[in-house]
Amino acid sequence: MEPEPIRIPISDVFDLHSVPPRDVKEVVAEYLLEAHRLGLRALRIIHGRGIGVQREIVRSVLEQTDFVVHYRDAPAEAGGWGATIVTLR
């Protein structure tokens, strides 16, 4: 039996530290869909610094998402390269 999905509140900041690495791609894709549905336009996804694996997964999802207009590293005070700022259409 598959466990119930974990419900998380959708806001303009999403911290992936609580998401198991194997689930990051799917969870980020779902987060983006829900944020877009709610009309959010500016997001910050916190993936951490580490060796950059989570960052690359996040950015691969962003590349494949039609309504993502732009993304970039967060400014230093908002996480630097440990977070990605995303603009949605």
C-alpha distance (Angstrom), angle and dihedral (degrees) to the residues before:
residue distance angle dihedral
M1 . . .
E2 3.77 . .
P3 3.81 116.7 .
E4 3.80 119.4 -111.9
P5 3.81 113.4 -93.7
I6 3.77 114.9 -99.7
R7 3.80 111.6 -114.3
I8 3.77 114.9 -140.9
P9 3.79 127.2 -177.1
I10 3.79 112.1 -109.7
S11 3.79 115.6 -128.9
D12 3.78 135.8 147.1
V13 3.83 91.4 -88.0
F14 3.79 122.5 61.5
D15 3.80 119.8 -176.2
L16 3.79 112.0 -159.3
H17 3.81 95.1 -167.3
S18 3.82 90.3 100.3
V19 3.83 94.2 48.7
P20 3.82 117.4 93.4
P21 3.83 109.1 -117.9
R22 3.81 92.3 -120.1
D23 3.83 89.5 60.1
V24 3.82 100.2 44.8
K25 3.82 97.6 97.7
E26 3.80 94.9 49.8
V27 3.81 94.8 40.6
V28 3.82 93.5 49.7
A29 3.81 91.2 48.9
E30 3.82 90.8 51.5
Y31 3.82 91.8 44.8
L32 3.81 90.9 53.4
L33 3.81 92.1 49.6
E34 3.79 92.5 50.2
A35 3.83 94.2 43.8
H36 3.81 89.0 51.0
R37 3.81 91.6 47.4
L38 3.82 89.4 52.2
G39 3.81 90.9 51.7
L40 3.80 97.9 -112.0
R41 3.79 111.9 156.4
A42 3.82 106.0 178.5
L43 3.81 120.4 47.8
R44 3.79 138.2 173.6
I45 3.79 117.4 -152.8
I46 3.80 112.9 -165.6
H47 3.79 109.9 -153.0
G48 3.79 100.4 157.0
R49 3.77 129.5 -122.3
G50 3.81 106.1 -97.4
I51 3.79 112.3 126.0
G52 3.80 94.0 -39.1
V53 3.82 100.9 -101.9
Q54 3.83 95.4 122.9
R55 3.80 90.3 43.8
E56 3.81 91.0 54.9
I57 3.81 92.0 47.5
V58 3.81 91.0 50.6
R59 3.78 92.1 48.1
S60 3.80 93.1 48.0
V61 3.81 88.5 55.9
L62 3.81 90.7 47.3
E63 3.82 90.5 51.5
Q64 3.81 90.2 54.6
T65 3.81 96.2 46.6
D66 3.81 113.0 96.7
F67 3.80 96.7 -154.4
V68 3.82 95.4 52.3
V69 3.80 105.8 105.6
H70 3.81 99.9 179.9
Y71 3.80 142.6 -13.8
R72 3.80 135.3 -171.6
D73 3.78 143.3 159.3
A74 3.78 112.9 -68.9
P75 3.81 118.0 -108.8
A76 3.81 113.7 -93.5
E77 3.81 93.6 -99.8
A78 3.83 90.4 54.3
G79 3.79 97.9 48.5
G80 3.80 105.5 -69.3
W81 3.79 111.9 -140.6
G82 3.83 88.7 -10.5
A83 3.80 89.2 76.1
T84 3.78 136.6 40.1
I85 3.80 125.0 -141.6
V86 3.81 112.2 -144.8
T87 3.81 130.5 -165.9
L88 3.80 116.9 -157.9
R89 3.79 128.2 -159.6
